Amino acid sequence: MLATLGLMRLVLLGAVLTALGMLGWSAASTPWHIFAAACFSGAGWALTSGASINAMITPWFEARRPAALAMAFNGASVGGVIFAPLWALLITQLGFPLAGAIIAAASLGVVSALAVLVLRHTPQSLGQTIEHAAPRTAIGPDHAPLPPGRAIWRERRFTCLTIGFSLGSTALVGLLAHLYSLLSPTLGAFGAGLTMSLITICAVVGRSMLGWILPAGSDFRRAAAINFLIKMVGTSTILIALLWGAPVLMLAGCVIFGLCLGNTLSLPPMIAQAEFTRADVGRVVALVTAVNQAVYALGPASFGLIRDLAGSGAAVLATAALLQLASGLILLRR
């Protein structure tokens, strides 16, 4: 769709679908209304998130692209911090339908204005040149172009990247869906809420640190593997704290987990840029993002089933830790 519509039109379409989804959620009166609204909001999110963000950044940055991507993805985290209480305030004061209409109109207006005024430009249209690129590692442009069509799935470096991040993202989304309820028995309802906010702050800090510390041309695949393994340590620490009832240890585990959380989204584009030819980067990012979203959408329900069958929240943490370990090991297999 990016090649057909162009970035500006793609983001405009995503903004319209997201706004329709917001209106649908806020006006839903029966369960099928919710499912219909989810189709619109989900499609809008897909058109304005991972692959689109990479397409926005790519024309402008190369040597500093890791830092630029980290900053761009941090916008999603900051947006979550701002919009969650804003939604709650507007719903309380104005009711859900009116609050949904206001947020939808504001979001559509802001995103549309940015798309028209900013995204229609390229460095070439403004007479600018892209920043000087840092030297690439041997794993980058020396690779042959990826095969067309379905043959790409027989390319080991692509399949390992896709499977590794699909498993890791499933662990992340599935665990986050249950984490508040897992923290509450040890930290209390208020403490668990504050800890979830702390995790979000740590995600912004961790993503920013990785973006600024690692220059373009670094071995981002190895960095991703280490990121998943450290996140496994954080998850395992939370598990031990849950079993022991140790609040301080639980907070430490949440900080470790949070510092690695945000990199799960920002690392795939960095790996694609470092390991694949420029012509293949957009395709790789789009496919990896699509597969990740399809797989991790099953995370919350799957983890809920595991929790019900095991009769314990510890099973959720143990499953997440094992998936993170598997993700790290798979990514190391190029």
LUMDO-932686 format. One line per field, with one value per residue (C-alpha): residue number from 0; residue in three letters; y, z, x. Coordinates in steps of 0.2 Angstrom, whole numbers. Each point is the difference from the previous one (the first is absolute). Layout:
n (NUM ...)
res (ALA ...)
c2 (Y ...)
c3 (Z ...)
c1 (X ...)
//
This chain:
n (0 1 2 3 4 5 6 7 8 9 10 11 12 13 14 15 16 17 18 19 20 21 22 23 24 25 26 27 28 29 30 31 32 33 34 35 36 37 38 39 40 41 42 43 44 45 46 47 48 49 50 51 52 53 54 55 56 57 58 59 60 61 62 63 64 65 66 67 68 69 70 71 72 73 74 75 76 77 78 79 80 81 82 83 84 85 86 87 88 89 90 91 92 93 94 95 96 97 98 99 100 101 102 103 104 105 106 107 108 109 110 111 112 113 114 115 116 117 118 119 120 121 122 123 124 125 126 127 128 129 130 131 132 133 134 135 136 137 138 139 140 141 142 143 144 145 146 147 148 149 150 151 152 153 154 155 156 157 158 159 160 161 162 163 164 165 166 167 168 169 170 171 172 173 174 175 176 177 178 179 180 181 182 183 184 185 186 187 188 189 190 191 192 193 194 195 196 197 198 199 200 201 202 203 204 205 206 207 208 209 210 211 212 213 214 215 216 217 218 219 220 221 222 223 224 225 226 227 228 229 230 231 232 233 234 235 236 237 238 239 240 241 242 243 244 245 246 247 248 249 250 251 252 253 254 255 256 257 258 259 260 261 262 263 264 265 266 267 268 269 270 271 272 273 274 275 276 277 278 279 280 281 282 283 284 285 286 287 288 289 290 291 292 293 294 295 296 297 298 299 300 301 302 303 304 305 306 307 308 309 310 311 312 313 314 315 316 317 318 319 320 321 322 323 324 325 326 327 328 329 330 331 332 333)
res (MET LEU ALA THR LEU GLY LEU MET ARG LEU VAL LEU LEU GLY ALA VAL LEU THR ALA LEU GLY MET LEU GLY TRP SER ALA ALA SER THR PRO TRP HIS ILE PHE ALA ALA ALA CYS PHE SER GLY ALA GLY TRP ALA LEU THR SER GLY ALA SER ILE ASN ALA MET ILE THR PRO TRP PHE GLU ALA ARG ARG PRO ALA ALA LEU ALA MET ALA PHE ASN GLY ALA SER VAL GLY GLY VAL ILE PHE ALA PRO LEU TRP ALA LEU LEU ILE THR GLN LEU GLY PHE PRO LEU ALA GLY ALA ILE ILE ALA ALA ALA SER LEU GLY VAL VAL SER ALA LEU ALA VAL LEU VAL LEU ARG HIS THR PRO GLN SER LEU GLY GLN THR ILE GLU HIS ALA ALA PRO ARG THR ALA ILE GLY PRO ASP HIS ALA PRO LEU PRO PRO GLY ARG ALA ILE TRP ARG GLU ARG ARG PHE THR CYS LEU THR ILE GLY PHE SER LEU GLY SER THR ALA LEU VAL GLY LEU LEU ALA HIS LEU TYR SER LEU LEU SER PRO THR LEU GLY ALA PHE GLY ALA GLY LEU THR MET SER LEU ILE THR ILE CYS ALA VAL VAL GLY ARG SER MET LEU GLY TRP ILE LEU PRO ALA GLY SER ASP PHE ARG ARG ALA ALA ALA ILE ASN PHE LEU ILE LYS MET VAL GLY THR SER THR ILE LEU ILE ALA LEU LEU TRP GLY ALA PRO VAL LEU MET LEU ALA GLY CYS VAL ILE PHE GLY LEU CYS LEU GLY ASN THR LEU SER LEU PRO PRO MET ILE ALA GLN ALA GLU PHE THR ARG ALA ASP VAL GLY ARG VAL VAL ALA LEU VAL THR ALA VAL ASN GLN ALA VAL TYR ALA LEU GLY PRO ALA SER PHE GLY LEU ILE ARG ASP LEU ALA GLY SER GLY ALA ALA VAL LEU ALA THR ALA ALA LEU LEU GLN LEU ALA SER GLY LEU ILE LEU LEU ARG ARG)
c2 (0 12 -2 2 15 8 5 15 -9 -15 9 10 -16 -6 15 -1 -19 4 14 -11 -14 13 5 -18 -5 15 -3 -19 -7 -18 -12 -1 19 -2 -13 12 14 -10 -4 19 5 -15 4 18 -5 -12 14 13 -10 -11 -1 18 7 -8 7 18 -1 -9 14 12 -10 -13 2 6 -11 -11 16 7 -16 -1 18 -3 -16 9 10 -15 -3 19 -1 -14 10 15 -8 -12 13 12 -13 -4 19 3 -15 4 18 -2 -18 -13 5 19 -4 -12 13 13 -11 -7 18 6 -15 1 18 0 -16 7 16 -8 -12 14 13 -11 -18 7 6 -9 6 1 10 13 0 -9 -15 -14 0 -9 -18 -10 -14 -16 -17 -15 -7 14 5 -15 -11 -5 7 -10 -11 6 -7 -14 -6 13 -12 -12 14 -5 17 7 -15 0 19 -2 -15 7 16 -8 -11 14 12 -13 -2 19 3 -15 4 18 -5 -9 9 13 -15 -9 15 4 -14 6 19 4 8 17 -6 -11 15 10 -14 -2 19 -3 -14 12 13 -13 -5 17 2 -17 3 17 -7 -14 12 12 -12 -12 9 -5 -16 -8 -18 3 -18 -4 15 -6 -18 8 11 -15 -10 15 2 -19 4 14 -11 -14 12 5 -18 -4 16 -6 -17 8 15 12 18 7 -15 2 18 -4 -13 12 13 -12 -6 18 5 -13 1 15 -8 -14 12 11 -14 -9 15 3 -18 1 15 -8 -17 2 10 17 -6 -14 10 6 -17 -9 13 -1 -19 -2 12 -8 -17 6 9 -16 -11 11 4 -18 4 6 -14 -13 6 1 -18 -5 9 -8 -18 2 9 12 16 -7 -10 16 7 -17 -1 17 -3 -16 9 14 -12 -9 17 5 -17 0 18 -6 -13 11)
c3 (0 3 -17 -7 10 6 18 1 -6 10 16 -4 -3 16 9 -7 5 17 3 -6 12 14 -4 -1 16 9 -8 2 8 -5 -1 -19 0 10 -12 -15 8 4 -19 -4 15 -3 -18 4 12 -12 -13 12 11 -3 -19 -3 14 -9 -17 8 7 -13 -13 12 11 -2 11 14 -5 17 10 -11 0 19 2 -12 8 17 -6 2 18 4 -9 11 16 -6 -8 13 14 -14 -5 18 4 -16 3 18 -5 -17 -2 -11 -17 1 7 -15 -13 8 0 -17 -8 9 -6 -17 -2 8 -10 -16 2 3 -15 -12 7 4 -8 -17 0 -3 1 -19 -1 13 -9 15 0 12 14 -3 3 12 -7 0 6 -11 4 -9 -18 -5 2 -16 -3 8 -12 -6 6 12 -3 13 14 -5 4 17 6 -4 8 16 2 -3 12 13 2 -2 15 10 -4 5 16 3 -5 9 16 0 -1 16 9 10 8 3 9 10 14 4 -3 3 -13 1 0 -15 -9 4 -5 -17 -3 6 -13 -14 6 0 -18 -6 9 -6 -18 0 7 -13 -14 5 6 -15 -16 -17 -6 17 1 5 -1 14 9 -2 6 16 2 1 11 12 0 4 16 4 -2 10 14 0 1 15 9 -3 7 15 3 -2 -5 -2 -11 -10 -4 -5 -12 -7 -3 -9 -11 -3 -6 -14 -4 -12 -11 -5 -12 -6 -3 -15 -12 6 -4 -17 -4 5 -7 -16 -16 -1 -12 12 16 -2 -5 14 13 -6 0 17 7 -8 6 18 1 -6 13 15 -2 7 15 13 -3 0 16 8 -5 7 16 2 -4 12 13 4 -7 2 -16 -10 6 -3 -18 -4 6 -11 -15 3 1 -16 -9 5 -5 -17 -4 2 -14 -16)
c1 (0 14 7 -18 -6 16 4 -11 -16 4 1 -16 -10 7 -6 -17 -2 7 -13 -14 6 -1 -17 -5 7 -8 -17 -1 -15 1 15 0 2 16 7 -4 8 16 2 0 12 11 2 3 14 8 1 8 11 16 2 -6 11 15 -6 -1 18 9 1 8 12 13 15 -12 -15 1 -2 -13 -10 1 -6 -15 -5 1 -15 -11 5 -2 -17 -5 5 -10 -16 -4 -4 -7 -12 -5 -3 -10 -11 -3 -5 -8 -5 8 -9 5 17 3 -6 12 15 -4 -2 16 10 -6 3 18 6 -8 9 16 -2 -4 13 14 -1 -2 18 16 18 0 -15 7 17 8 12 -1 13 16 -2 11 10 -10 5 3 -17 -9 1 11 -15 -9 -17 -14 -10 -17 -17 -1 17 5 -6 14 13 7 5 -17 -10 11 -3 -19 -2 12 -10 -17 4 7 -14 -13 9 0 -18 -7 10 -5 -19 2 14 -11 -10 16 8 -15 1 17 0 -18 -12 8 18 -4 -6 15 11 -8 3 18 2 -6 13 14 -6 3 17 6 -5 8 16 2 -4 14 13 0 5 -6 9 0 -5 -18 -5 12 -7 -17 4 9 -15 -12 12 0 -18 -1 10 -12 -15 8 4 -19 -4 11 -6 -18 4 9 -11 15 -6 18 5 -16 4 18 -7 -13 14 11 -15 -5 17 0 -19 1 14 -11 -9 15 13 -8 2 18 4 -9 11 16 -2 -11 3 -9 -12 -6 -1 -18 -6 9 -6 -18 0 8 -13 -15 5 4 -17 -9 10 0 -19 -2 11 -12 -13 14 8 -18 -3 17 -4 -17 7 14 -10 14 7 18 -4 -2 17 9 -8 6 17 2 -7 13 14 -6 0 17 7 -9 6 18 -2 2)
//
